[in-house]
């Protein structure tokens, strides 16, 4: 039998943050609480292209029972949901604002997340912006940065290891297949 999946599957390697920044913006307790408590997730930069990460993550979250709220100035519909032009146009509460836009745009979405009283600002993999994080944190929002909401959901709900990922979680509990 050969070696395990190797370091490429180690979640710790999938971030550009320092150890101190990881403790602040990738806290497993915060991530677990958000995943367990959230029901509505606004997907900023949502694409109708099913090959794009935003679409893949949104369809996964929708399948897992979350209400997804696409946000894109182009408008229209995707996955059976209305696409809103910005966060301020959403006429109901949002738990997590999940950002799929370039890092330099993140402060704008942090301000919008604060304005709509979202509970958390989530910046996807490779999206790092400390100004956005400070805007959200100063207003009392939880912030997760440089992490994928889909991967974290799978990690803490027992399915990510099916793809060979080292989830850093040891459990005898077997996840149910759907």
C-alpha positions, 0 to 999 in steps of 0.5 A, spaced: 500 500 500 502 506 498 502 513 501 496 517 503 493 522 499 499 526 500 500 534 502 496 536 496 490 534 499 491 538 506 486 543 507 492 547 511 495 548 504 489 551 501 490 558 504 495 564 503 494 566 510 499 566 516 498 562 522 495 568 526 491 570 520 488 563 520 486 563 527 482 569 526 479 568 519 479 561 519 476 559 526 473 552 525 468 554 531 466 560 527 465 556 521 461 550 524 457 555 527 455 559 521 454 552 517 449 550 522 446 556 523 445 559 516 439 558 512 440 563 507 446 565 503 447 570 498 452 568 492 455 575 490 458 574 483 454 568 481 454 566 474 449 562 470 455 558 467 454 551 471 462 550 470 464 556 474 465 555 482 460 560 484 454 556 480 457 549 483 458 552 490 451 555 489 447 548 487 451 544 492 448 549 498 441 549 495 442 541 494 444 541 502 437 545 504 440 552 504 436 558 500 441 561 495 440 568 493 444 570 487 447 577 486 450 579 479 448 586 476 446 582 470 440 580 473 435 574 471 434 567 474 439 561 476 437 555 479 430 557 480 432 563 484 431 571 482 438 574 481 439 581 485 443 586 482 446 588 489 445 586 496 441 592 498 436 589 493 434 583 497 428 584 500 429 579 506 434 577 511 441 574 509 445 570 513 452 569 510 454 573 504 459 569 500 463 573 495 466 570 489 469 577 486 476 579 486 479 581 492 479 589 491 472 589 490 471 586 497 470 592 501 464 594 497 461 588 499 463 588 506 459 595 506 453 592 503 453 586 508 453 591 514 448 595 511 443 589 510 445 586 517 448 580 514 451 575 520 457 574 516 462 575 510 465 569 507 470 571 502 472 564 498 478 561 496 484 566 494 480 572 496 483 576 501 482 583 503 483 585 510 480 592 509 473 588 508 474 583 514 475 590 518 469 593 515 465 587 517 468 585 524 467 592 526 460 592 525 459 585 528 459 580 523 463 574 523 468 573 517 471 567 514 477 569 509 480 564 503 476 558 505 470 555 500 463 554 503 462 548 500 468 545 502 467 547 509 460 544 509 463 538 506 469 538 511 464 538 517 458 534 515 463 528 513 463 528 506 469 532 504 474 526 505 470 522 500 474 526 495 481 524 498 481 530 502 485 531 509 479 534 513 483 535 519 477 531 523 477 524 526 471 521 527 467 514 527 461 517 525 459 515 518 456 520 513 450 518 510 450 518 502 444 522 499 
